[in-house]
Amino acid sequence: MLGRLVLMGVLMLLATPLSQATAQAPAAVDPYTVRDIRVDATAEDSEAARGKAVAQGQRLAFDKLIESLVPAGERGQVPEVSGQELARLILGYEVQEERTSPTRYLGTLSFAFSKTQVTDLLRQSGAAFAAGTRAALMIVPIFEGNGGRVLWEEPNPWREAWYQVPSGGVVPTVLPFGDIADIRDVSTGQALAGDRDALMKLAKRYDAGGAAVVSLSPRAGGEAQLTVRRIGPEGLGAMLVETVRLGDAADEAERLKPAVERTLALLDEEWRQDNLVRPGVETKIPVVVPIDSMARWVEIRRALDGASIVPRYEVLQLTRSMAAVDLFVNGTVEGAEAALARRNLEFVSTYQGLVLKQFGQIMPFERTEPGASPALTAPSGSSGGAPYAPAPATTIPATGGVSSGG
């Protein structure tokens, strides 16, 4: 059996495209640096063409930056900026590659924007935007065909489709080699079950901040069911399920490329929503967190620490079985609920008040019926501290800049 695994790992590594086999996992990406901006300009001489191309690139980079930070429904609130205003937003640029002639300039440029200047602009516009770094995600592609579900086995056209599409989204991605260590550490069953320990071990080996298990199951009529679930240090994210239209190419991996592109778009939007802040509004949400183990409390704290929509929170009371916490949220209760759900946390209304818990965690209180009183006391059997009675969530005009983290 070991011999078969060794042979499989060697063959899979040899079959890996060279660009993938030699690529390093991208590190956490600065959201305010925009790369791969292609420019093409002509003028009376090469220097004038270069200046025209750089100005062209500044505008393209700004548009790409806004697309990456601001949800589509909010972009209309971002004001048009003049050339002078745009120059103040940019710290500098770098030439990735260039070609020149006496009257023409072609190049690929990177632009670094000032985080302070950009966030000030967005805050003044009132548009919600994402704030936070973008850690690389390890893609774990599972294909369900006539031969069942496959991850490391061959053929896996879904994995081949990922090799053929560059990581050009907001969130950088990396693909595993499928070598002996990968095969040993994560089985298809573990990946489907969202085994966090196994998947995070795989991700860390490639310097990725988390993993995304992406399953594809082709259906009749040129469609496929796409399932995406992100796994990070904070736990399991929400499961996203969509039906996608596949391509018409004869090659199976080529035919699956639209599903890869849709997956990248979903991961990008999930990052935006996870890190979304709404400037000018801060909401205080009093909650009780049931604690059935120290590990559970640490996981919940870690999830809150990683949520940009919760720049801070205060632990008002802590016992062996519960914590009374005030969450301070950049935005609304509904926005916080959506963002925290992607970090495996949910709000539940109970007779004792609003509870924050992990999905699947046993409820220690009865859920409320419409119109029930939200008065909250410490659960029976807890020790230490007086009963806690929170006020309802309140909206506070925010002051100062936008912060992220816990």
ABEGO torsion letter per residue (X at the ends): XAAAAAAAAAAAAAABBAAAAABBBBBBBBAABBBGBBBBBBBABAAAAAAAAAAAAAAAAAAAAAAAABBAAAAAABBBBBAAAAAAABAEBBBABBBBBAABBBBBBBBBBBAAAAAAAAAAAGBBBBBEBBBBBBBBBBBBBAAEBBAABOBBAAAAAAAABBBABABBBBBBAGBAAAAAABBAAAAAAGBAAAAAAAAAAAGBABBBBBBBBBBBGGBBBBBBBBBBAAEBBBBBBBBBBBBABABAAAAAAAAAAAAAAAAAAAAAAAABBBBGBBBBBBBBBBBABAAAAAAAAAAAAABAABABBBBABBBAABBBBBBBBBEBAAAAAAAAAAAGBBBBBBAAEBBBBBBGBBBABBBBBBGBBABBBBBBGBBEEBBBBBBBBBBBBBBEBBBBEX
